[in-house]
Amino acid sequence: MKRRAFVKNLTITGGLGLVALSAPSILKGPRKAYAAEDIPVGLLFSLTGAVAVVEKTLHDAALLAIEEINAAGGVHGKQLRPIIEDPASDPATYADRARRLVIRDECVSVFGSYTSASRQAVLPVVEQRNNLYWYPTLYEGRECSRNVMYGGAVPNQQQQNFVPWLAEKFGGRFYLIGNNYVYPREENNVCKIILQEIGGEAVHEEYVPMGHSDFSSVINRIRSEQPDVIFCTLVGDSDVAFQRQFHAAGFDPAELPVASLTRSEVEVKAMGGEAAAGHFSSAPYFMGHSSPENEKFVEAYLSKYGADQVTHFVSEAAYFQVYQFKAAVEKLDPENITPAAIRDAAVGLTTMAPQGEVVIDANLHTHLWPKIAQWKSDGQAEVLVQSEERIAPEPYWAYDGETCTGEGLVRS
Protein backbone atom coordinates (compact mmCIF):
# COMPACT_ATOMS: atom_id res chain seq x y z
CA MET A 1 0.00 0.00 0.00
CA LYS A 2 3.01 2.37 -0.33
CA ARG A 3 1.14 4.43 -2.97
CA ARG A 4 -2.32 3.66 -1.75
CA ALA A 5 -2.33 5.04 1.78
CA PHE A 6 -5.72 6.59 2.45
CA VAL A 7 -5.94 10.35 2.84
CA LYS A 8 -6.67 11.50 6.33
CA ASN A 9 -7.85 14.79 7.75
CA LEU A 10 -11.24 14.85 6.08
CA THR A 11 -13.80 17.38 7.22
CA ILE A 12 -17.57 17.20 7.21
CA THR A 13 -19.12 20.33 5.72
CA GLY A 14 -22.62 21.75 5.49
CA GLY A 15 -23.63 20.35 3.24
CA LEU A 16 -15.90 14.20 -16.41
CA GLY A 17 -10.02 12.17 -42.99
CA LEU A 18 -6.51 13.49 -42.96
CA VAL A 19 -5.96 17.06 -44.12
CA ALA A 20 -3.87 17.44 -47.26
CA LEU A 21 -0.52 19.03 -46.38
CA SER A 22 2.41 19.82 -48.60
CA ALA A 23 5.83 18.52 -47.67
CA PRO A 24 7.11 21.97 -46.64
CA SER A 25 4.14 22.38 -44.30
CA ILE A 26 4.83 19.03 -42.62
CA LEU A 27 8.39 20.08 -41.91
CA LYS A 28 7.39 23.35 -40.32
CA GLY A 29 6.95 23.39 -36.52
CA PRO A 30 5.57 26.04 -34.19
CA ARG A 31 7.20 29.43 -34.41
CA LYS A 32 9.64 30.30 -31.64
CA ALA A 33 8.25 33.79 -31.24
CA TYR A 34 5.12 35.66 -32.12
CA ALA A 35 6.08 39.03 -33.53
CA ALA A 36 2.47 39.72 -34.47
CA GLU A 37 -0.08 41.00 -32.00
CA ASP A 38 -1.55 37.61 -31.20
CA ILE A 39 -0.66 34.12 -29.99
CA PRO A 40 -2.60 31.34 -31.77
CA VAL A 41 -4.04 28.57 -29.61
CA GLY A 42 -6.19 25.66 -30.75
CA LEU A 43 -9.61 24.69 -29.41
CA LEU A 44 -10.31 21.05 -30.31
CA PHE A 45 -13.66 20.26 -28.72
CA SER A 46 -16.53 18.51 -30.51
CA LEU A 47 -19.34 20.88 -31.38
CA THR A 48 -21.27 18.15 -33.19
CA GLY A 49 -21.70 14.40 -32.73
CA ALA A 50 -22.25 12.11 -29.77
CA VAL A 51 -20.04 13.84 -27.19
CA ALA A 52 -20.90 17.41 -28.21
CA VAL A 53 -23.40 17.70 -25.36
CA VAL A 54 -20.44 17.71 -22.97
CA GLU A 55 -17.58 18.99 -25.13
CA LYS A 56 -19.50 22.11 -26.19
CA THR A 57 -19.47 23.15 -22.52
CA LEU A 58 -15.69 22.62 -22.37
CA HIS A 59 -15.26 24.70 -25.52
CA ASP A 60 -17.44 27.42 -24.00
CA ALA A 61 -15.48 27.46 -20.73
CA ALA A 62 -12.10 27.64 -22.49
CA LEU A 63 -13.35 30.38 -24.80
CA LEU A 64 -14.67 32.33 -21.82
CA ALA A 65 -11.22 32.23 -20.20
CA ILE A 66 -9.56 33.37 -23.44
CA GLU A 67 -11.97 36.28 -23.77
CA GLU A 68 -11.39 37.29 -20.14
CA ILE A 69 -7.62 37.20 -20.60
CA ASN A 70 -7.81 39.25 -23.79
CA ALA A 71 -10.11 41.80 -22.18
CA ALA A 72 -7.56 42.21 -19.38
CA GLY A 73 -4.74 42.98 -21.83
CA GLY A 74 -3.74 39.56 -23.08
CA VAL A 75 -0.35 37.95 -22.47
CA HIS A 76 2.81 40.00 -22.97
CA GLY A 77 0.52 42.59 -24.53
CA LYS A 78 -0.58 40.10 -27.18
CA GLN A 79 -4.06 38.72 -27.65
CA LEU A 80 -4.74 35.00 -27.54
CA ARG A 81 -6.24 34.02 -30.90
CA PRO A 82 -8.44 30.92 -30.62
CA ILE A 83 -8.49 28.74 -33.73
CA ILE A 84 -11.53 26.49 -33.51
CA GLU A 85 -11.82 23.03 -35.02
CA ASP A 86 -14.76 20.65 -34.67
CA PRO A 87 -13.58 16.99 -34.53
CA ALA A 88 -17.23 15.89 -34.63
CA SER A 89 -16.84 13.26 -31.88
CA ASP A 90 -14.70 11.06 -34.14
CA PRO A 91 -11.22 9.96 -32.90
CA ALA A 92 -9.70 9.95 -36.41
CA THR A 93 -10.95 13.48 -36.96
CA TYR A 94 -9.37 14.61 -33.67
CA ALA A 95 -5.98 13.52 -35.02
CA ASP A 96 -6.62 15.20 -38.37
CA ARG A 97 -7.71 18.51 -36.83
CA ALA A 98 -4.86 18.41 -34.33
CA ARG A 99 -2.42 18.23 -37.27
CA ARG A 100 -4.07 21.27 -38.79
CA LEU A 101 -3.78 23.24 -35.59
CA VAL A 102 -0.19 22.25 -34.88
CA ILE A 103 1.25 22.34 -38.41
CA ARG A 104 -0.85 24.63 -40.57
CA ASP A 105 -1.96 27.09 -37.88
CA GLU A 106 1.26 26.90 -35.81
CA CYS A 107 -0.63 26.85 -32.51
CA VAL A 108 1.70 26.88 -29.56
CA SER A 109 -0.79 24.81 -27.53
CA VAL A 110 -4.05 23.00 -28.17
CA PHE A 111 -6.89 22.68 -25.65
CA GLY A 112 -9.27 19.81 -26.20
CA SER A 113 -11.11 16.51 -25.74
CA TYR A 114 -13.34 14.77 -23.28
CA THR A 115 -12.87 11.03 -23.84
CA SER A 116 -9.69 9.01 -23.45
CA ALA A 117 -10.15 7.72 -27.00
CA SER A 118 -9.91 11.23 -28.40
CA ARG A 119 -6.92 12.10 -26.22
CA GLN A 120 -5.12 8.97 -27.34
CA ALA A 121 -5.85 9.86 -30.97
CA VAL A 122 -4.23 13.27 -30.54
CA LEU A 123 -1.30 11.99 -28.48
CA PRO A 124 0.91 10.81 -31.39
CA VAL A 125 0.39 14.15 -33.16
CA VAL A 126 1.55 16.32 -30.27
CA GLU A 127 4.37 13.94 -29.36
CA GLN A 128 5.71 13.81 -32.93
CA ARG A 129 5.56 17.60 -33.27
CA ASN A 130 6.64 18.25 -29.66
CA ASN A 131 3.56 20.38 -29.10
CA LEU A 132 1.41 20.67 -25.97
CA TYR A 133 -2.14 19.33 -25.44
CA TRP A 134 -4.17 20.61 -22.49
CA TYR A 135 -6.61 17.86 -21.48
CA PRO A 136 -9.22 18.83 -18.83
CA THR A 137 -10.98 15.53 -18.18
CA LEU A 138 -10.77 13.06 -15.32
CA TYR A 139 -9.18 9.90 -16.67
CA GLU A 140 -7.91 6.45 -15.77
CA GLY A 141 -4.39 7.58 -14.88
CA ARG A 142 -2.34 5.10 -16.91
CA GLU A 143 -0.54 7.58 -19.13
CA CYS A 144 2.64 9.60 -18.71
CA SER A 145 3.33 11.92 -21.64
CA ARG A 146 5.60 14.96 -21.67
CA ASN A 147 3.29 16.58 -24.24
CA VAL A 148 -0.02 16.50 -22.33
CA MET A 149 -1.06 18.77 -19.48
CA TYR A 150 -3.59 16.78 -17.44
CA GLY A 151 -6.13 18.97 -15.64
CA GLY A 152 -8.64 16.37 -14.47
CA ALA A 153 -8.66 13.93 -11.57
CA VAL A 154 -6.86 10.59 -11.64
CA PRO A 155 -8.10 7.62 -9.55
CA ASN A 156 -6.32 8.50 -6.31
CA GLN A 157 -8.02 11.91 -6.41
CA GLN A 158 -11.51 10.42 -6.77
CA GLN A 159 -11.63 6.90 -5.34
CA GLN A 160 -9.11 6.91 -2.52
CA ASN A 161 -11.59 8.41 -0.07
CA PHE A 162 -14.83 7.69 -1.91
CA VAL A 163 -14.82 3.87 -1.90
CA PRO A 164 -13.97 3.47 1.83
CA TRP A 165 -16.51 6.18 2.72
CA LEU A 166 -19.26 4.40 0.79
CA ALA A 167 -18.36 1.02 2.26
CA GLU A 168 -18.41 2.37 5.80
CA LYS A 169 -21.72 4.15 5.29
CA PHE A 170 -23.63 1.56 3.25
CA GLY A 171 -21.65 -1.70 3.20
CA GLY A 172 -18.87 -3.24 1.13
CA ARG A 173 -20.78 -5.24 -1.51
CA PHE A 174 -20.45 -3.23 -4.74
CA TYR A 175 -22.15 -3.79 -8.10
CA LEU A 176 -19.90 -2.33 -10.85
CA ILE A 177 -21.59 -1.02 -14.00
CA GLY A 178 -19.88 0.96 -16.77
CA ASN A 179 -19.59 1.52 -20.48
CA ASN A 180 -17.31 -0.82 -22.39
CA TYR A 181 -14.10 1.16 -22.93
CA VAL A 182 -10.82 1.84 -21.19
CA TYR A 183 -11.89 4.39 -18.56
CA PRO A 184 -14.63 2.34 -16.81
CA ARG A 185 -12.54 -0.83 -16.89
CA GLU A 186 -9.48 0.81 -15.38
CA GLU A 187 -11.47 2.70 -12.74
CA ASN A 188 -13.27 -0.50 -11.78
CA ASN A 189 -9.93 -2.27 -11.45
CA VAL A 190 -8.92 0.41 -8.96
CA CYS A 191 -12.23 0.06 -7.13
CA LYS A 192 -11.71 -3.70 -6.77
CA ILE A 193 -8.18 -3.17 -5.42
CA ILE A 194 -9.50 -0.80 -2.76
CA LEU A 195 -12.40 -3.09 -1.90
CA GLN A 196 -10.01 -5.98 -1.40
CA GLU A 197 -7.87 -3.89 0.94
CA ILE A 198 -10.83 -2.85 3.10
CA GLY A 199 -12.56 -6.24 3.16
CA GLY A 200 -15.27 -5.47 0.60
CA GLU A 201 -16.10 -7.21 -2.67
CA ALA A 202 -17.42 -6.66 -6.17
CA VAL A 203 -20.50 -8.87 -6.36
CA HIS A 204 -20.94 -8.24 -10.09
CA GLU A 205 -19.07 -6.37 -12.84
CA GLU A 206 -20.80 -5.46 -16.07
CA TYR A 207 -20.13 -3.35 -19.17
CA VAL A 208 -22.52 -2.08 -21.82
CA PRO A 209 -21.84 -0.41 -25.19
CA MET A 210 -21.55 3.37 -25.46
CA GLY A 211 -25.02 4.83 -25.87
CA HIS A 212 -26.72 1.76 -24.38
CA SER A 213 -30.17 2.74 -23.11
CA ASP A 214 -32.12 -0.36 -22.00
CA PHE A 215 -31.13 -1.34 -18.47
CA SER A 216 -34.03 -3.63 -17.58
CA SER A 217 -31.80 -6.72 -17.38
CA VAL A 218 -29.23 -4.80 -15.31
CA ILE A 219 -31.91 -3.71 -12.87
CA ASN A 220 -33.16 -7.30 -12.59
CA ARG A 221 -29.62 -8.48 -11.75
CA ILE A 222 -29.28 -5.72 -9.18
CA ARG A 223 -32.45 -6.95 -7.47
CA SER A 224 -31.06 -10.48 -7.51
CA GLU A 225 -27.58 -9.62 -6.21
CA GLN A 226 -28.81 -7.18 -3.53
CA PRO A 227 -25.60 -5.13 -3.38
CA ASP A 228 -24.94 -2.31 -0.94
CA VAL A 229 -23.71 0.21 -3.53
CA ILE A 230 -24.00 0.64 -7.31
CA PHE A 231 -20.57 1.86 -8.45
CA CYS A 232 -21.28 3.60 -11.74
CA THR A 233 -18.89 4.55 -14.53
CA LEU A 234 -21.53 4.97 -17.20
CA VAL A 235 -21.13 8.15 -19.23
CA GLY A 236 -23.39 10.55 -21.08
CA ASP A 237 -26.65 9.19 -22.44
CA SER A 238 -26.10 5.77 -20.84
CA ASP A 239 -25.80 7.31 -17.39
CA VAL A 240 -28.96 9.36 -17.95
CA ALA A 241 -30.96 6.34 -19.17
CA PHE A 242 -29.74 4.09 -16.36
CA GLN A 243 -30.51 6.55 -13.60
CA ARG A 244 -33.99 7.30 -14.91
CA GLN A 245 -34.81 3.57 -15.05
CA PHE A 246 -33.21 2.91 -11.66
CA HIS A 247 -35.32 5.68 -10.14
CA ALA A 248 -38.48 4.45 -11.90
CA ALA A 249 -37.83 0.95 -10.51
CA GLY A 250 -38.39 2.34 -7.02
CA PHE A 251 -34.95 1.88 -5.42
CA ASP A 252 -34.39 4.01 -2.32
CA PRO A 253 -31.03 5.86 -2.44
CA ALA A 254 -30.89 5.75 1.35
CA GLU A 255 -30.70 1.95 1.08
CA LEU A 256 -29.03 1.43 -2.31
CA PRO A 257 -27.19 4.50 -3.63
CA VAL A 258 -25.64 4.97 -7.04
CA ALA A 259 -22.11 6.28 -6.62
CA SER A 260 -20.60 7.84 -9.74
CA LEU A 261 -17.19 9.10 -10.83
CA THR A 262 -18.57 10.57 -14.05
CA ARG A 263 -21.90 12.15 -13.17
CA SER A 264 -21.86 15.94 -13.15
CA GLU A 265 -24.38 18.76 -13.29
CA VAL A 266 -24.70 18.17 -17.06
CA GLU A 267 -25.95 14.58 -16.70
CA VAL A 268 -28.14 15.47 -13.71
CA LYS A 269 -29.76 18.27 -15.70
CA ALA A 270 -30.50 15.76 -18.50
CA MET A 271 -31.91 13.02 -16.23
CA GLY A 272 -33.82 15.37 -13.93
CA GLY A 273 -33.07 16.29 -10.35
CA GLU A 274 -35.64 13.89 -8.90
CA ALA A 275 -33.95 10.90 -10.53
CA ALA A 276 -30.52 11.92 -9.20
CA ALA A 277 -31.58 13.08 -5.73
CA GLY A 278 -29.97 11.18 -2.87
CA HIS A 279 -27.19 9.62 -4.95
CA PHE A 280 -23.48 10.50 -4.85
CA SER A 281 -20.59 11.71 -6.99
CA SER A 282 -16.90 12.24 -6.29
CA ALA A 283 -15.13 15.11 -8.05
CA PRO A 284 -12.80 18.06 -7.34
CA TYR A 285 -15.47 20.62 -8.23
CA PHE A 286 -19.21 21.14 -8.04
CA MET A 287 -21.12 24.17 -9.29
CA GLY A 288 -22.34 25.07 -5.81
CA HIS A 289 -18.83 25.29 -4.33
CA SER A 290 -18.50 28.46 -2.28
CA SER A 291 -15.53 30.65 -3.17
CA PRO A 292 -15.08 34.11 -4.72
CA GLU A 293 -13.37 32.54 -7.73
CA ASN A 294 -16.26 30.15 -8.32
CA GLU A 295 -18.87 32.85 -7.91
CA LYS A 296 -17.04 34.87 -10.58
CA PHE A 297 -16.74 31.85 -12.88
CA VAL A 298 -20.38 30.79 -12.56
CA GLU A 299 -21.68 34.34 -12.96
CA ALA A 300 -19.56 34.94 -16.07
CA TYR A 301 -20.47 31.58 -17.60
CA LEU A 302 -24.22 31.98 -17.07
CA SER A 303 -24.11 35.58 -18.24
CA LYS A 304 -22.43 34.57 -21.50
CA TYR A 305 -24.18 31.28 -22.24
CA GLY A 306 -27.55 31.50 -20.52
CA ALA A 307 -29.04 31.33 -17.04
CA ASP A 308 -30.22 27.76 -17.66
CA GLN A 309 -26.67 26.46 -18.19
CA VAL A 310 -24.51 24.65 -15.61
CA THR A 311 -20.82 24.46 -14.80
CA HIS A 312 -19.21 21.15 -13.85
CA PHE A 313 -15.93 19.49 -12.94
CA VAL A 314 -14.64 19.19 -16.51
CA SER A 315 -15.73 22.63 -17.72
CA GLU A 316 -14.06 24.10 -14.63
CA ALA A 317 -10.77 22.43 -15.58
CA ALA A 318 -11.12 23.58 -19.21
CA TYR A 319 -11.46 27.10 -17.81
CA PHE A 320 -8.58 27.08 -15.35
CA GLN A 321 -6.18 25.37 -17.77
CA VAL A 322 -6.29 28.45 -20.01
CA TYR A 323 -5.22 30.51 -17.01
CA GLN A 324 -2.44 28.01 -16.29
CA PHE A 325 -1.28 28.47 -19.89
CA LYS A 326 -1.36 32.25 -19.44
CA ALA A 327 0.70 32.09 -16.26
CA ALA A 328 3.29 29.83 -17.90
CA VAL A 329 3.63 32.06 -20.98
CA GLU A 330 4.03 35.12 -18.76
CA LYS A 331 7.16 33.53 -17.29
CA LEU A 332 8.77 33.30 -20.74
CA ASP A 333 10.71 35.69 -22.92
CA PRO A 334 8.16 36.73 -25.55
CA GLU A 335 10.72 35.77 -28.20
CA ASN A 336 10.88 32.18 -26.94
CA ILE A 337 7.29 31.03 -26.66
CA THR A 338 7.49 27.37 -27.62
CA PRO A 339 5.44 24.40 -26.42
CA ALA A 340 8.42 22.89 -24.60
CA ALA A 341 9.20 26.20 -22.90
CA ILE A 342 5.55 26.58 -21.85
CA ARG A 343 5.55 23.05 -20.40
CA ASP A 344 8.71 23.65 -18.40
CA ALA A 345 7.46 27.00 -17.13
CA ALA A 346 4.15 25.44 -16.09
CA VAL A 347 5.66 22.90 -13.69
CA GLY A 348 5.08 24.05 -10.12
CA LEU A 349 2.71 26.84 -11.12
CA THR A 350 -0.08 27.63 -8.68
CA THR A 351 -3.35 29.00 -10.04
CA MET A 352 -6.44 30.05 -8.12
CA ALA A 353 -9.15 27.97 -9.77
CA PRO A 354 -12.87 27.97 -8.89
CA GLN A 355 -12.34 24.79 -6.81
CA GLY A 356 -9.34 26.27 -4.93
CA GLU A 357 -5.64 26.77 -5.55
CA VAL A 358 -4.37 24.11 -7.97
CA VAL A 359 -0.76 23.22 -8.78
CA ILE A 360 0.84 21.58 -11.81
CA ASP A 361 2.98 18.64 -10.73
CA ALA A 362 6.31 17.66 -12.30
CA ASN A 363 4.43 14.74 -13.90
CA LEU A 364 2.21 17.35 -15.66
CA HIS A 365 -0.91 16.28 -13.77
CA THR A 366 -2.67 18.64 -11.36
CA HIS A 367 -2.99 18.80 -7.58
CA LEU A 368 -6.75 19.02 -6.88
CA TRP A 369 -9.32 19.21 -4.06
CA PRO A 370 -11.36 15.94 -3.84
CA LYS A 371 -14.97 16.24 -2.73
CA ILE A 372 -17.83 13.82 -2.09
CA ALA A 373 -21.27 15.24 -2.75
CA GLN A 374 -24.90 14.16 -2.70
CA TRP A 375 -27.28 15.26 -5.44
CA LYS A 376 -30.40 17.22 -4.56
CA SER A 377 -33.71 17.44 -6.40
CA ASP A 378 -32.84 20.93 -7.69
CA GLY A 379 -29.99 19.45 -9.75
CA GLN A 380 -27.22 20.80 -7.54
CA ALA A 381 -24.87 18.85 -5.27
CA GLU A 382 -24.35 19.24 -1.54
CA VAL A 383 -20.71 18.66 -0.62
CA LEU A 384 -20.53 16.31 2.35
CA VAL A 385 -16.82 15.56 2.56
CA GLN A 386 -13.79 17.38 1.22
CA SER A 387 -10.09 17.16 1.71
CA GLU A 388 -8.44 19.72 3.96
CA GLU A 389 -5.53 19.98 1.55
CA ARG A 390 -4.74 19.58 -2.11
CA ILE A 391 -4.17 15.98 -3.13
CA ALA A 392 -1.19 15.24 -5.34
CA PRO A 393 -1.90 13.34 -8.57
CA GLU A 394 -0.49 9.81 -8.68
CA PRO A 395 -0.97 8.23 -12.10
CA TYR A 396 -0.51 4.45 -11.86
CA TRP A 397 -1.35 4.79 -8.14
CA ALA A 398 -3.10 1.43 -7.94
CA TYR A 399 -0.41 -0.40 -9.87
CA ASP A 400 2.77 -1.11 -7.93
CA GLY A 401 5.97 -0.89 -9.95
CA GLU A 402 4.94 1.99 -12.24
CA THR A 403 5.31 5.71 -11.44
CA CYS A 404 4.86 8.79 -13.60
CA THR A 405 7.64 11.30 -12.88
CA GLY A 406 8.98 14.51 -14.34
CA GLU A 407 11.27 12.42 -16.48
CA GLY A 408 8.51 10.13 -17.70
CA LEU A 409 7.28 6.66 -16.76
CA VAL A 410 9.52 4.77 -14.32
CA ARG A 411 9.18 1.02 -13.81
CA SER A 412 10.71 -0.60 -10.77
WOWO-V982708 format. One line per field, one symbol per residue. phi: phi as a letter, one per 20 degrees, with the letter a starting at -180 (. if undefined). A space follows every 50 residues. Layout:
phi=???
This chain:
phi=.fdcfffdlecedfb..gffcfgfffeedffebdfffccfcedddfdcnf efgeffffgffffgfgfffffeomclmdefdfddcdflmdgffgfgfffg ffefelfebcdanceffffffegfffffelecdedeegbfndbbdeccde eefdgfecegefffffffecpdeddecbfebfffffffgfgfffgffdne befacbccfgngcddfffffffffflfebeedcfclfffffffffffffn feffdbeeddedecgfffffenfffegneccdafbcgegeagffgfffff fffedpfeecdbfeffffffffffggffffeeffececgfffgffffnfd ceegfpfdceffemecfcdfbdcdfdfenddefdcbffbfdffcgmgedg ncbecfeofddd
